[in-house]
Amino acid sequence: MIYILGRQPAIGLAELESLYDASSLRPVGDYAAVVERDTEVNFGRIGGAIKVGKVLATIDSTDLNVIKKQLESIITTHLTSLPEGKFKLGISCYGLNASPARINALGLGLKKAIKASGRSVRLIPNPETALNSAQVLNNKLTSELGCELLLIRDGVNTIVAQTTAVQDIDAYTLRDRGRPKRDARVGMLPPKLAQTIVNIAAANTPPDYGAEVFDPFCGTGVILQEAALMGYDITGSDLEQRMVDYTDANLLWLLTLKENRVTPLSPDKRYYRLEVGDATTHKWANPGGIVASEVYLGRPFTSVPDNEILQKTINDCDTILKKFLANLHDQIQPGTRLCLAVPSWFVANKINHLRTLDQLPHLGYNRISFVHSNDKDLVYHREGQIVGRELLVLTRK
Ligand SMILES: C[S@@+](CC[C@H](N)C(=O)[O-])C[C@H]1O[C@@H](n2cnc3c(N)ncnc32)[C@H](O)[C@@H]1O
């Protein structure tokens, strides 16, 4: 299978490397990754990839004219395995030197070849070089009578794949904006990023063995929500009672969703455990085996702070992270894996990292690096934002 990566490919690769292993993963350009594995992780739980497809062929050229000729035979052979009826075709290109106009022309050529083979087809026009998730979903291109061809440059070759799933954007919007309790002050963790954090923390521990995801800075509960939807047991805590109440309300709301497959564990309909507690000192009832959390990010900044305020904020966040890691250390098993989103600050073309990141071995943790991503690229950040979220992956020594 081949994944098309999201806006920050290094983060998507780290997620895939956690779910599969590094040796079965091969990055393709900075936009895709091939995974050579028989079993596929449910695409709905992956936050850092926007599409997944099955590889149909590899063409030893990146020239659209050569690709077109070979595609005609690939697509007409492929059509023989589809049911009768009018069928929809879309094309998305990644890494190729192709304008939307050239891709549309390629599509018209394919349409002609398909018609000549006796099938009727509707071509989805390309406003951009790649169709977005909404265009793929609205045109039902992943259904039986649809086909989105992915043309993905792989060095001097082009991989031809057929999309099998795309991100369900409406479901993400519902799980983000539809929740009864939100709080702009603690920040809005996008559900997709929450999925990535859980996947990196859980790595190859599947949800079906009663594995538990623990978030000690749960806020409004986005990480716990996404972990529960994947099927993990969940437990969380927060310094503020109000935040614990928000998480509680949001998780109960999750049970009412049609799509939800979460089963309540107890008669009061709660399928989770929540506590109020200061993560720097609290003794948890059971801190769980997979730690996935977005820790305290400091005060939100909408404009560049003066240096004194910035240094004070970094110090405050450093103190909380360091004390939290020390407190947690004695309460979890050696080998426990953690994925923490911690703050870093983008000021004057420089990234200011927490100093605690240099003291991890001393605190009893090993930092995990990835084969296919550099640590420095694992910072979730949007242009113009001051505070980024750095993904810190650790194991307890
Ligand atoms: C960045 S927010 C997490 C937001 C969360 N991911 C969500 O889905 O809403 C950090 C949370 O840490 C909590 N917090 C701050 N200091 C804490 C501490 N010492 N112990 C536990 N929680 C703390 C805040 O109340 C806040 O809810």
The ligand as a MOL file (V3000), in Angstrom:
LIG
                    3D

  0  0  0     0  0            999 V3000
M  V30 BEGIN CTAB
M  V30 COUNTS 27 29 0 0 0
M  V30 BEGIN ATOM
M  V30 1 C -2.5230 22.1680 26.4040 0
M  V30 2 S -3.7720 21.7430 27.5140 0 CHG=1
M  V30 3 C -4.2490 20.1520 26.9970 0
M  V30 4 C -5.4390 20.2330 26.0910 0
M  V30 5 C -5.9860 18.8950 25.7220 0
M  V30 6 N -5.1280 18.1610 24.8220 0
M  V30 7 C -7.3960 18.9810 25.1370 0
M  V30 8 O -7.7770 18.0760 24.4100 0
M  V30 9 O -8.1300 19.9190 25.4420 0 CHG=-1
M  V30 10 C -2.8970 21.4730 28.9900 0
M  V30 11 C -3.7600 21.1080 30.1780 0
M  V30 12 O -2.8730 20.8900 31.2750 0
M  V30 13 C -3.5160 21.3010 32.4520 0
M  V30 14 N -2.4470 21.5270 33.4190 0
M  V30 15 C -1.6350 22.5980 33.5720 0
M  V30 16 N -0.7600 22.3750 34.5620 0
M  V30 17 C -0.9940 21.1190 35.0340 0
M  V30 18 C -0.4310 20.3250 36.0460 0
M  V30 19 N 0.5820 20.7570 36.7910 0
M  V30 20 N -0.9300 19.0950 36.2370 0
M  V30 21 C -1.9630 18.6290 35.4870 0
M  V30 22 N -2.5600 19.3600 34.5290 0
M  V30 23 C -2.0700 20.5880 34.3080 0
M  V30 24 C -4.3350 22.5130 32.0620 0
M  V30 25 O -5.4290 22.6680 32.9550 0
M  V30 26 C -4.7530 22.1580 30.6400 0
M  V30 27 O -6.0410 21.5770 30.6450 0
M  V30 END ATOM
M  V30 BEGIN BOND
M  V30 1 1 1 2
M  V30 2 1 2 3
M  V30 3 1 2 10
M  V30 4 1 3 4
M  V30 5 1 4 5
M  V30 6 1 5 6
M  V30 7 1 5 7
M  V30 8 2 7 8
M  V30 9 1 7 9
M  V30 10 1 10 11
M  V30 11 1 11 12
M  V30 12 1 11 26
M  V30 13 1 12 13
M  V30 14 1 13 14
M  V30 15 1 13 24
M  V30 16 1 14 15
M  V30 17 1 14 23
M  V30 18 2 15 16
M  V30 19 1 16 17
M  V30 20 1 17 18
M  V30 21 2 17 23
M  V30 22 1 18 19
M  V30 23 2 18 20
M  V30 24 1 20 21
M  V30 25 2 21 22
M  V30 26 1 22 23
M  V30 27 1 24 25
M  V30 28 1 24 26
M  V30 29 1 26 27
M  V30 END BOND
M  V30 END CTAB
M  END
